[in-house]
Amino acid sequence: MPTGYEGPLAEFSALRQEIDARNGNQHQILSLQLLTAGGIFGLVIKDREFVPLLILVPFTSYLLCGRCVTQGHAVERIAQYIRRRLSPQVPGGLGWEKWHRARRRRDYRWSWFVPLLLSFPGASLLAIGACGFAVALMHDKAFTKEPARYFLIAACVLAVVPLVGSVVQLSRLRRLLDGRNARQTGPPWRVVVWVRAPRWFGAGARR
């Protein structure tokens, strides 16, 4: 017998499948990043003539980082829709999102943020540094002769832009999750300290 909740429950099931699919996409993008950057570094280690290929790493990392962050934003929007729109339509609510977030590890944000920071901006920074090191110290290679030398130096400087872009994208995603958790658990610790500090100092003065 229809209860009137089939629609929200079916939509919840479909959205959970989309979350799973987007999480899978994130893992595939991360695997592709590791494969791409690792392959280029492997070529350079095998033969130093491939050093100029390192300059591709910051640009490919930025593009893949953007796709990875997009998936994270989409998952967060879906989770907010489930929590704010679908859950009130079902008696008792859809408690999975609330239960999952309440039992998430405290270091959850850093446990995923640091690996992504190393995989995308970290690989870019290493590539730029290795390329600059090669230009400065290797004088017996074709890419260190003029005008290739100046072209490679300019490319290294330009590669800083996608490096910074990757850091900004990941930082925005982390702030989005930080803001979400702050709304659920209370004000950030900085705000708490700022509000309570005068009372602490006042109490100390009275003592």
Residue frames as a rotation matrix with the C-alpha (Angstrom) as fourth column:
MET 1
0.580 0.815 0.000 0.00
0.815 -0.580 0.000 0.00
0.000 0.000 -1.000 0.00
PRO 2
-0.054 -0.635 0.771 1.48
0.526 -0.674 -0.518 3.39
0.849 0.378 0.370 -0.97
THR 3
0.163 0.019 -0.986 2.61
0.969 -0.190 0.157 5.47
-0.185 -0.982 -0.049 1.99
GLY 4
0.963 0.210 0.171 3.48
0.250 -0.930 -0.270 8.66
0.102 0.303 -0.948 0.14
TYR 5
0.573 -0.816 -0.070 7.18
-0.461 -0.392 0.796 8.37
-0.678 -0.424 -0.601 0.95
GLU 6
0.579 -0.348 0.737 8.18
0.613 0.782 -0.112 6.28
-0.537 0.516 0.667 -2.05
GLY 7
0.849 -0.213 0.484 9.30
0.279 -0.597 -0.752 9.37
0.449 0.773 -0.448 -3.99
PRO 8
0.632 -0.642 0.433 11.75
-0.761 -0.618 0.195 10.72
0.143 -0.453 -0.880 -1.39
LEU 9
0.458 -0.465 0.757 13.07
-0.282 0.732 0.620 7.23
-0.843 -0.498 0.204 -0.64
ALA 10
0.687 -0.189 0.702 13.64
0.679 0.510 -0.527 6.48
-0.259 0.839 0.479 -4.32
GLU 11
0.815 -0.399 0.420 15.36
-0.089 -0.803 -0.590 9.85
0.573 0.443 -0.690 -4.76
PHE 12
0.583 -0.609 0.537 17.54
-0.742 -0.129 0.658 9.14
-0.332 -0.782 -0.527 -1.73
SER 13
0.526 -0.362 0.770 18.57
0.271 0.929 0.252 5.80
-0.807 0.076 0.586 -3.20
ALA 14
0.758 -0.215 0.616 19.44
0.615 -0.080 -0.784 7.43
0.218 0.973 0.072 -6.53
LEU 15
0.759 -0.478 0.442 21.43
-0.466 -0.873 -0.144 10.19
0.454 -0.097 -0.886 -4.85
ARG 16
0.551 -0.581 0.598 23.36
-0.459 0.387 0.799 7.70
-0.696 -0.716 -0.054 -2.75
GLN 17
0.577 -0.324 0.750 24.31
0.671 0.712 -0.208 5.89
-0.466 0.623 0.628 -5.96
GLU 18
0.784 -0.292 0.547 25.47
0.242 -0.668 -0.704 9.19
0.571 0.684 -0.453 -7.44
ILE 19
0.702 -0.556 0.445 27.59
-0.706 -0.461 0.538 9.87
-0.094 -0.692 -0.716 -4.36
ASP 20
0.487 -0.517 0.704 29.18
0.079 0.829 0.554 6.45
-0.870 -0.214 0.445 -4.70
ALA 21
0.670 -0.206 0.713 29.83
0.742 0.189 -0.643 7.09
-0.003 0.960 0.280 -8.40
ARG 22
0.793 -0.371 0.484 31.44
-0.192 -0.905 -0.379 10.47
0.579 0.208 -0.789 -7.74
ASN 23
0.601 -0.613 0.513 33.59
-0.600 0.078 0.796 9.03
-0.528 -0.786 -0.321 -4.98
GLY 24
0.498 -0.394 0.773 34.71
0.535 0.840 0.084 6.39
-0.682 0.372 0.629 -7.46
ASN 25
0.793 -0.188 0.579 35.50
0.446 -0.468 -0.763 9.13
0.414 0.863 -0.288 -9.96
GLN 26
0.780 -0.523 0.344 37.69
-0.623 -0.701 0.348 10.84
0.059 -0.485 -0.872 -7.39
HIS 27
0.420 -0.633 0.651 39.70
-0.158 0.655 0.739 7.67
-0.894 -0.412 0.175 -6.88
GLN 28
0.566 -0.183 0.804 40.08
0.778 0.440 -0.448 7.23
-0.272 0.879 0.392 -10.63
ILE 29
0.867 -0.248 0.433 41.28
-0.006 -0.873 -0.488 10.82
0.499 0.421 -0.758 -11.03
LEU 30
0.621 -0.666 0.414 43.79
-0.686 -0.206 0.698 10.37
-0.380 -0.717 -0.585 -8.22
SER 31
0.412 -0.451 0.792 45.03
0.329 0.884 0.332 7.15
-0.850 0.123 0.513 -9.83
LEU 32
0.726 -0.103 0.680 45.40
0.665 -0.147 -0.732 8.94
0.175 0.984 -0.038 -13.15
GLN 33
0.846 -0.433 0.310 47.37
-0.462 -0.887 0.024 11.72
0.264 -0.164 -0.950 -11.48
LEU 34
0.438 -0.705 0.558 49.74
-0.456 0.360 0.814 9.27
-0.775 -0.611 -0.164 -9.83
LEU 35
0.458 -0.233 0.858 50.15
0.651 0.746 -0.145 7.38
-0.606 0.624 0.493 -13.09
THR 36
0.846 -0.090 0.526 50.80
0.384 -0.581 -0.718 10.53
0.370 0.809 -0.457 -15.15
ALA 37
0.720 -0.592 0.363 53.20
-0.681 -0.704 0.201 12.22
0.137 -0.392 -0.910 -12.74
GLY 38
0.440 -0.558 0.704 54.91
-0.291 0.653 0.699 8.95
-0.849 -0.513 0.125 -11.87
GLY 39
0.668 -0.156 0.728 55.39
0.669 0.554 -0.495 8.09
-0.326 0.817 0.475 -15.52
ILE 40
0.830 -0.363 0.423 57.01
-0.007 -0.766 -0.643 11.43
0.557 0.531 -0.638 -16.30
PHE 41
0.545 -0.654 0.524 59.30
-0.814 -0.265 0.517 11.26
-0.199 -0.708 -0.677 -13.27
GLY 42
0.554 -0.313 0.771 60.18
0.110 0.946 0.305 7.71
-0.825 -0.084 0.558 -14.25
LEU 43
0.805 -0.244 0.541 61.23
0.564 0.031 -0.825 8.82
0.184 0.969 0.163 -17.73
VAL 44
0.721 -0.536 0.440 63.37
-0.484 -0.843 -0.236 11.59
0.497 -0.043 -0.867 -16.28
ILE 45
0.503 -0.545 0.671 65.08
-0.610 0.327 0.722 9.23
-0.612 -0.773 -0.168 -13.84
LYS 46
0.616 -0.228 0.754 65.80
0.473 0.873 -0.123 6.81
-0.630 0.432 0.646 -16.69
ASP 47
-0.138 -0.631 0.764 67.11
0.976 -0.220 -0.006 9.44
0.171 0.744 0.645 -19.08
ARG 48
-0.220 -0.015 -0.975 67.85
0.582 -0.805 -0.119 13.05
-0.783 -0.594 0.185 -18.14
GLU 49
-0.976 -0.093 0.197 67.16
0.217 -0.490 0.844 14.17
0.018 0.867 0.498 -21.68
PHE 50
-0.233 0.970 0.074 63.47
0.669 0.105 0.735 14.00
0.705 0.221 -0.673 -20.74
VAL 51
-0.670 -0.087 -0.737 63.82
0.692 -0.434 -0.578 16.67
-0.269 -0.897 0.351 -18.04
PRO 52
-0.944 0.328 -0.025 61.81
-0.319 -0.891 0.323 19.26
0.084 0.313 0.946 -20.05
LEU 53
-0.365 0.856 -0.366 58.78
0.186 0.453 0.872 16.95
0.912 0.250 -0.325 -19.78
LEU 54
-0.598 0.099 -0.796 58.65
0.801 0.110 -0.588 17.78
0.030 -0.989 -0.145 -16.07
ILE 55
-0.964 0.195 -0.181 57.14
-0.173 -0.977 -0.126 21.13
-0.201 -0.090 0.975 -16.96
LEU 56
-0.488 0.830 -0.270 53.96
-0.242 0.169 0.956 19.32
0.839 0.532 0.118 -18.02
VAL 57
-0.571 0.233 -0.788 53.32
0.689 0.657 -0.305 18.02
0.446 -0.717 -0.535 -14.51
PRO 58
-0.855 0.277 -0.439 52.01
0.165 -0.657 -0.735 21.30
-0.492 -0.701 0.516 -12.98
PHE 59
-0.635 0.637 -0.438 49.54
-0.773 -0.510 0.379 21.79
0.018 0.579 0.815 -15.83
THR 60
-0.347 0.511 -0.786 48.20
-0.112 0.810 0.576 18.23
0.931 0.288 -0.224 -15.89
SER 61
-0.742 0.040 -0.669 48.05
0.643 0.323 -0.694 18.26
0.188 -0.945 -0.266 -12.08
TYR 62
-0.867 0.431 -0.249 46.00
-0.291 -0.845 -0.449 21.45
-0.404 -0.317 0.858 -12.11
LEU 63
-0.429 0.731 -0.531 43.50
-0.760 0.026 0.650 20.03
0.489 0.682 0.544 -14.60
LEU 64
-0.300 0.288 -0.909 43.08
0.258 0.942 0.214 16.76
0.918 -0.170 -0.357 -12.73
CYS 65
-0.891 -0.034 -0.452 42.93
0.450 -0.184 -0.874 18.57
-0.054 -0.982 0.179 -9.39
GLY 66
-0.752 0.646 -0.127 40.08
-0.654 -0.756 0.029 20.68
-0.077 0.105 0.992 -10.72
ARG 67
-0.166 0.693 -0.701 38.13
-0.455 0.577 0.678 17.58
0.875 0.431 0.219 -11.71
CYS 68
-0.508 -0.087 -0.857 38.79
0.574 0.708 -0.412 15.96
0.643 -0.701 -0.309 -8.33
VAL 69
-0.957 0.143 -0.252 37.64
0.106 -0.636 -0.764 19.04
-0.270 -0.758 0.594 -6.41
THR 70
-0.557 0.794 -0.243 34.54
-0.757 -0.365 0.542 19.29
0.342 0.486 0.804 -8.61
GLN 71
-0.187 0.458 -0.869 33.55
0.119 0.889 0.443 15.79
0.975 -0.021 -0.220 -7.55
GLY 72
-0.724 -0.147 -0.674 34.01
0.666 0.102 -0.739 16.75
0.177 -0.984 0.024 -3.90
HIS 73
-0.893 0.438 -0.101 31.82
-0.402 -0.880 -0.254 19.84
-0.200 -0.186 0.962 -4.27
ALA 74
-0.328 0.802 -0.499 29.13
-0.610 0.223 0.760 17.78
0.721 0.554 0.416 -5.99
VAL 75
-0.350 0.156 -0.924 29.13
0.526 0.849 -0.056 15.17
0.775 -0.506 -0.379 -3.21
GLU 76
-0.900 -0.013 -0.435 28.77
0.394 -0.452 -0.801 17.91
-0.186 -0.892 0.412 -0.59
ARG 77
-0.712 0.688 -0.144 25.84
-0.699 -0.673 0.242 19.52
0.070 0.273 0.959 -2.44
ILE 78
-0.195 0.636 -0.747 24.09
-0.209 0.717 0.665 16.16
0.958 0.286 -0.007 -2.71
ALA 79
-0.560 -0.075 -0.825 24.64
0.702 0.487 -0.520 15.49
0.440 -0.870 -0.220 1.00
GLN 80
-0.954 0.224 -0.200 23.20
-0.074 -0.820 -0.567 18.90
-0.291 -0.526 0.799 1.89
TYR 81
-0.462 0.823 -0.329 20.14
-0.741 -0.155 0.653 18.26
0.486 0.546 0.682 -0.30
ILE 82
-0.230 0.356 -0.906 19.55
0.276 0.916 0.290 14.90
0.933 -0.184 -0.309 1.38
ARG 83
-0.706 -0.147 -0.692 19.90
0.698 0.015 -0.716 16.39
0.116 -0.989 0.093 4.83
ARG 84
-0.883 0.280 -0.377 17.87
-0.100 -0.896 -0.432 19.56
-0.459 -0.344 0.819 4.29
ARG 85
-0.444 0.732 -0.517 15.23
-0.892 -0.303 0.337 18.60
0.090 0.611 0.787 1.70
LEU 86
-0.199 0.380 -0.903 14.69
-0.333 0.841 0.428 14.84
0.922 0.386 -0.041 1.65
SER 87
-0.837 -0.231 -0.496 15.15
0.311 0.546 -0.778 13.99
0.451 -0.805 -0.385 5.31
PRO 88
-0.823 0.564 0.064 12.25
-0.396 -0.490 -0.777 16.19
-0.407 -0.665 0.627 6.57
GLN 89
-0.201 0.791 -0.578 9.90
-0.940 0.010 0.341 14.50
0.276 0.612 0.741 4.07
VAL 90
-0.091 0.093 -0.991 10.33
-0.025 0.995 0.096 11.06
0.996 0.034 -0.089 5.66
PRO 91
0.814 0.424 0.397 9.02
-0.401 -0.086 0.912 10.26
0.421 -0.902 0.100 9.17
GLY 92
0.836 -0.548 -0.002 11.99
0.321 0.488 0.812 9.84
-0.444 -0.680 0.584 11.46
GLY 93
0.577 -0.611 -0.542 14.28
-0.710 -0.703 0.038 11.41
-0.404 0.363 -0.839 8.85
LEU 94
0.848 -0.469 -0.247 17.07
0.154 0.664 -0.732 9.91
0.507 0.582 0.635 6.79
GLY 95
0.929 -0.347 0.125 19.66
-0.247 -0.335 0.909 9.59
-0.274 -0.876 -0.397 9.50
TRP 96
0.667 -0.715 0.210 22.59
0.745 0.642 -0.179 8.25
-0.007 0.276 0.961 7.49
GLU 97
0.239 -0.606 0.759 24.22
0.341 -0.679 -0.650 11.61
0.909 0.414 0.044 6.74
LYS 98
0.542 0.014 0.840 23.85
-0.651 -0.625 0.430 12.83
0.531 -0.781 -0.330 10.31
TRP 99
0.945 -0.177 0.277 25.06
-0.065 0.726 0.685 9.53
-0.322 -0.665 0.674 11.77
HIS 100
0.594 -0.746 0.302 27.99
0.761 0.400 -0.511 9.34
0.261 0.533 0.805 9.38
ARG 101
0.206 -0.513 0.833 29.17
0.036 -0.847 -0.530 12.89
0.978 0.140 -0.156 10.09
ALA 102
0.714 0.127 0.688 28.75
-0.636 -0.293 0.714 12.56
0.292 -0.948 -0.129 13.86
ARG 103
0.825 -0.385 0.414 31.04
0.037 0.768 0.639 9.51
-0.564 -0.512 0.648 13.92
ARG 104
0.785 -0.586 0.200 33.65
0.230 -0.025 -0.973 10.79
0.575 0.810 0.115 11.50
ARG 105
0.201 -0.816 -0.542 37.21
0.979 0.179 0.094 10.87
0.021 -0.550 0.835 12.77
ARG 106
0.682 0.044 -0.730 38.43
0.287 -0.934 0.213 14.25
-0.672 -0.355 -0.650 14.01
ASP 107
-0.268 -0.876 -0.401 41.40
-0.236 -0.344 0.909 14.11
-0.934 0.338 -0.115 11.67
TYR 108
0.272 0.448 0.851 39.21
0.646 0.571 -0.507 13.16
-0.713 0.688 -0.134 8.70
ARG 109
0.966 0.144 -0.216 39.76
-0.037 -0.746 -0.665 16.44
-0.257 0.650 -0.715 6.83
TRP 110
0.264 -0.948 -0.179 43.53
-0.874 -0.314 0.372 16.19
-0.408 0.058 -0.911 7.16
SER 111
-0.143 -0.319 0.937 43.57
-0.049 0.948 0.315 12.48
-0.988 -0.001 -0.151 6.34
TRP 112
0.423 0.284 0.860 42.26
0.815 0.296 -0.498 13.24
-0.396 0.912 -0.106 2.83
PHE 113
0.984 0.000 -0.178 43.54
-0.062 -0.937 -0.343 16.82
-0.166 0.348 -0.922 2.45
VAL 114
0.262 -0.965 -0.018 47.24
-0.590 -0.175 0.788 16.10
-0.763 -0.196 -0.616 2.99
PRO 115
-0.195 -0.357 0.914 47.42
0.453 0.794 0.406 13.19
-0.870 0.493 0.007 0.49
LEU 116
0.638 0.464 0.615 45.69
0.759 -0.243 -0.604 15.32
-0.131 0.852 -0.507 -2.15
LEU 117
0.881 -0.368 -0.298 48.01
-0.325 -0.927 0.184 18.22
-0.344 -0.065 -0.937 -1.34
LEU 118
-0.082 -0.958 0.276 51.01
-0.333 0.287 0.898 15.96
-0.939 -0.018 -0.342 -1.92
SER 119
-0.047 0.107 0.993 49.54
0.680 0.732 -0.047 14.33
-0.732 0.673 -0.107 -5.02
PHE 120
0.653 0.401 0.642 48.67
0.753 -0.431 -0.497 17.50
0.077 0.808 -0.584 -6.93
PRO 121
0.910 -0.364 0.201 50.54
-0.351 -0.931 -0.097 20.64
0.223 0.017 -0.975 -5.73
GLY 122
0.506 -0.758 0.411 53.29
-0.334 0.267 0.904 18.49
-0.795 -0.595 -0.118 -4.22
ALA 123
0.272 -0.373 0.887 54.03
0.760 0.648 0.039 16.77
-0.590 0.664 0.460 -7.52
SER 124
0.814 0.073 0.576 53.95
0.466 -0.675 -0.572 20.14
0.347 0.734 -0.584 -9.29
LEU 125
0.840 -0.519 0.159 56.38
-0.523 -0.697 0.490 21.71
-0.144 -0.495 -0.857 -6.85
LEU 126
0.307 -0.741 0.598 58.75
0.055 0.640 0.766 18.76
-0.950 -0.202 0.237 -7.15
ALA 127
0.437 -0.095 0.895 58.62
0.873 0.286 -0.396 18.95
-0.218 0.954 0.208 -10.95
ILE 128
0.916 -0.085 0.392 59.33
0.058 -0.939 -0.339 22.69
0.397 0.333 -0.855 -11.02
GLY 129
0.682 -0.687 0.251 62.16
-0.548 -0.254 0.797 22.31
-0.483 -0.681 -0.550 -8.53
ALA 130
0.250 -0.593 0.766 63.74
0.405 0.782 0.473 19.42
-0.879 0.192 0.436 -10.44
CYS 131
0.616 0.024 0.787 63.44
0.778 -0.171 -0.604 21.30
0.120 0.985 -0.124 -13.71
GLY 132
0.915 -0.286 0.286 65.02
-0.301 -0.954 0.009 24.44
0.270 -0.095 -0.958 -12.23
PHE 133
0.522 -0.745 0.416 67.77
-0.296 0.299 0.907 22.34
-0.800 -0.596 -0.064 -10.66
ALA 134
0.339 -0.362 0.868 68.54
0.761 0.648 -0.027 20.76
-0.553 0.670 0.496 -14.02
VAL 135
0.796 -0.004 0.606 68.67
0.445 -0.675 -0.588 24.13
0.412 0.737 -0.536 -15.79
ALA 136
0.859 -0.436 0.269 70.99
-0.512 -0.745 0.427 25.56
0.014 -0.505 -0.863 -13.14
LEU 137
0.280 -0.782 0.556 73.43
-0.580 0.324 0.747 22.66
-0.765 -0.532 -0.363 -12.80
MET 138
0.210 -0.188 0.959 73.32
0.575 0.817 0.034 20.65
-0.790 0.545 0.280 -16.01
HIS 139
0.267 -0.193 -0.944 75.30
-0.531 -0.847 0.024 22.41
-0.804 0.495 -0.329 -18.70
ASP 140
-0.775 -0.632 0.004 75.98
-0.376 0.465 0.802 19.44
-0.509 0.620 -0.598 -20.97
LYS 141
-0.320 0.755 0.572 72.40
0.674 0.606 -0.423 18.86
-0.666 0.251 -0.703 -22.11
ALA 142
-0.645 0.099 0.757 70.69
0.680 -0.378 0.629 20.26
0.348 0.921 0.177 -25.18
PHE 143
0.391 0.910 0.140 67.88
0.720 -0.397 0.570 21.83
0.574 -0.122 -0.810 -23.16
THR 144
0.490 -0.268 -0.829 70.40
0.656 -0.513 0.554 23.90
-0.574 -0.815 -0.076 -21.16
LYS 145
-0.658 -0.698 0.283 71.74
0.700 -0.427 0.572 25.64
-0.278 0.575 0.770 -24.27
GLU 146
-0.320 0.523 -0.790 70.37
-0.238 -0.852 -0.467 28.91
-0.917 0.038 0.397 -25.55
PRO 147
-0.584 0.502 0.639 67.59
-0.611 -0.789 0.061 29.59
0.535 -0.355 0.767 -26.51
ALA 148
0.035 0.630 -0.776 66.09
0.167 0.762 0.626 26.38
0.985 -0.151 -0.079 -25.04
ARG 149
-0.640 -0.363 -0.678 67.45
0.707 0.069 -0.704 27.36
0.302 -0.929 0.212 -21.63
TYR 150
-0.958 0.288 0.012 65.47
-0.276 -0.904 -0.325 30.61
-0.082 -0.315 0.946 -21.53
PHE 151
-0.251 0.905 -0.344 62.35
-0.560 0.154 0.814 28.89
0.789 0.397 0.468 -22.80
LEU 152
-0.086 0.179 -0.980 62.58
0.525 0.844 0.108 26.32
0.847 -0.505 -0.167 -20.00
ILE 153
-0.885 -0.240 -0.400 63.15
0.466 -0.444 -0.765 29.00
0.006 -0.863 0.505 -17.37
ALA 154
-0.745 0.665 0.053 60.09
-0.639 -0.735 0.228 30.90
0.190 0.136 0.972 -18.60
ALA 155
-0.059 0.731 -0.680 58.07
-0.220 0.655 0.723 27.69
0.974 0.192 0.122 -18.55
CYS 156
-0.471 -0.184 -0.863 59.12
0.727 0.473 -0.498 27.04
0.499 -0.862 -0.089 -14.94
VAL 157
-0.985 0.117 -0.130 57.99
-0.027 -0.834 -0.552 30.52
-0.173 -0.540 0.824 -13.91
LEU 158
-0.453 0.865 -0.217 54.70
-0.757 -0.243 0.607 30.10
0.472 0.439 0.764 -15.76
ALA 159
-0.251 0.335 -0.908 54.14
0.179 0.938 0.296 26.69
0.951 -0.088 -0.295 -14.13
VAL 160
-0.973 -0.088 -0.215 53.88
0.227 -0.164 -0.960 28.40
0.049 -0.983 0.179 -10.75
VAL 161
-0.597 0.801 0.036 50.41
-0.788 -0.595 0.161 29.64
0.151 0.068 0.986 -11.78
PRO 162
0.204 0.711 -0.673 48.77
-0.417 0.685 0.597 26.19
0.886 0.159 0.436 -12.03
LEU 163
-0.536 -0.442 -0.720 50.66
0.471 0.551 -0.689 25.16
0.700 -0.708 -0.087 -8.88
VAL 164
-0.975 0.213 0.066 49.03
-0.190 -0.641 -0.744 27.99
-0.116 -0.738 0.665 -6.92
GLY 165
-0.283 0.924 -0.259 45.72
-0.858 -0.123 0.498 27.21
0.428 0.363 0.828 -8.61
SER 166
-0.095 0.204 -0.974 45.81
0.107 0.975 0.193 23.63
0.990 -0.086 -0.115 -7.34
VAL 167
-0.846 -0.260 -0.466 46.50
0.481 0.006 -0.877 24.81
0.230 -0.966 0.120 -3.78
VAL 168
-0.810 0.581 0.075 43.63
-0.582 -0.784 -0.215 27.30
-0.066 -0.218 0.974 -3.97
GLN 169
-0.106 0.812 -0.573 41.17
-0.620 0.397 0.677 24.68
0.777 0.427 0.462 -5.24
LEU 170
-0.212 -0.022 -0.977 42.01
0.489 0.863 -0.126 22.21
0.846 -0.505 -0.172 -2.49
SER 171
-0.965 -0.168 -0.203 41.94
0.260 -0.477 -0.840 24.94
0.045 -0.862 0.504 0.15
ARG 172
-0.568 0.821 0.055 38.46
-0.785 -0.561 0.264 26.02
0.248 0.107 0.963 -0.93
LEU 173
0.088 0.590 -0.803 37.20
-0.190 0.801 0.568 22.45
0.978 0.103 0.183 -0.68
ARG 174
-0.514 -0.331 -0.791 38.71
0.665 0.429 -0.612 22.09
0.542 -0.840 0.000 2.79
ARG 175
-0.979 0.192 0.068 37.14
-0.197 -0.811 -0.550 25.38
-0.051 -0.552 0.832 3.91
LEU 176
-0.234 0.941 -0.244 33.79
-0.697 0.013 0.717 24.16
0.678 0.338 0.653 2.58
LEU 177
0.116 0.234 -0.965 34.02
0.346 0.902 0.260 21.05
0.931 -0.364 0.024 4.74
ASP 178
-0.804 -0.434 -0.406 35.32
0.537 -0.235 -0.810 23.06
0.256 -0.870 0.422 7.69
GLY 179
-0.795 0.559 0.235 32.38
-0.569 -0.822 0.025 25.45
0.207 -0.114 0.972 7.40
ARG 180
0.058 0.834 -0.549 29.96
-0.379 0.527 0.760 22.55
0.924 0.164 0.347 7.26
ASN 181
-0.119 -0.162 -0.980 31.41
0.685 0.701 -0.199 20.94
0.719 -0.694 0.028 10.36
ALA 182
-0.971 -0.239 -0.014 31.47
0.183 -0.702 -0.688 24.29
0.154 -0.671 0.725 12.16
ARG 183
-0.428 0.887 0.175 27.75
-0.737 -0.454 0.500 24.74
0.523 0.085 0.848 11.48
GLN 184
0.295 0.572 -0.766 27.08
-0.067 0.812 0.580 21.29
0.953 -0.120 0.277 12.86
THR 185
0.135 -0.349 -0.928 29.28
0.837 0.541 -0.082 21.33
0.530 -0.765 0.365 15.94
GLY 186
0.686 0.124 -0.717 29.46
0.579 -0.691 0.434 25.00
-0.442 -0.712 -0.545 16.89
PRO 187
0.927 -0.341 -0.157 31.76
-0.375 -0.827 -0.419 27.95
0.013 0.447 -0.894 16.21
PRO 188
0.460 -0.841 -0.285 35.40
0.252 0.432 -0.866 27.34
0.851 0.326 0.411 15.30
TRP 189
0.358 -0.375 -0.855 37.90
0.932 0.198 0.303 27.24
0.056 -0.905 0.421 18.17
ARG 190
-0.692 -0.645 0.324 39.31
0.633 -0.758 -0.160 30.63
0.349 0.095 0.932 17.14
VAL 191
-0.158 0.731 0.664 35.92
-0.148 -0.682 0.716 32.24
0.976 0.015 0.216 17.72
VAL 192
0.701 0.420 -0.576 35.51
0.435 0.388 0.812 30.44
0.565 -0.820 0.090 21.04
VAL 193
-0.115 -0.833 -0.542 38.91
0.993 -0.083 -0.083 31.65
0.024 -0.547 0.837 22.24
TRP 194
-0.728 -0.159 0.666 38.18
0.307 -0.945 0.110 35.19
0.612 0.285 0.737 21.07
VAL 195
0.206 0.906 0.370 34.87
-0.144 -0.346 0.927 35.28
0.968 -0.244 0.059 22.95
ARG 196
0.830 0.211 -0.517 36.08
0.394 0.435 0.810 33.60
0.396 -0.875 0.278 26.12
ALA 197
-0.129 -0.991 -0.043 39.51
0.744 -0.068 -0.664 35.18
0.655 -0.117 0.746 26.42
PRO 198
-0.299 0.000 0.954 38.28
-0.344 -0.933 -0.108 38.40
0.890 -0.360 0.279 28.12
ARG 199
0.756 0.620 0.208 36.49
-0.430 0.231 0.873 36.31
0.493 -0.750 0.441 30.75
TRP 200
0.613 -0.598 -0.516 39.62
0.680 0.732 -0.042 34.27
0.403 -0.325 0.856 31.40
PHE 201
-0.408 -0.813 0.415 41.75
0.474 -0.577 -0.665 37.39
0.780 -0.075 0.621 31.72
GLY 202
0.027 0.517 0.855 39.11
-0.544 -0.710 0.446 38.98
0.838 -0.478 0.263 33.91
ALA 203
0.910 0.318 -0.266 39.00
0.000 0.641 0.768 35.95
0.415 -0.699 0.583 36.16
GLY 204
0.181 -0.933 -0.310 42.78
0.848 0.307 -0.432 36.00
0.498 -0.185 0.847 36.44
ALA 205
-0.443 -0.334 0.832 42.74
0.023 -0.932 -0.362 39.68
0.896 -0.141 0.420 37.35
ARG 206
0.484 0.701 0.524 40.12
-0.548 -0.224 0.806 39.11
0.682 -0.677 0.276 40.06
ARG 207
0.789 -0.253 -0.561 42.28
0.498 0.797 0.341 36.39
0.360 -0.548 0.755 41.53
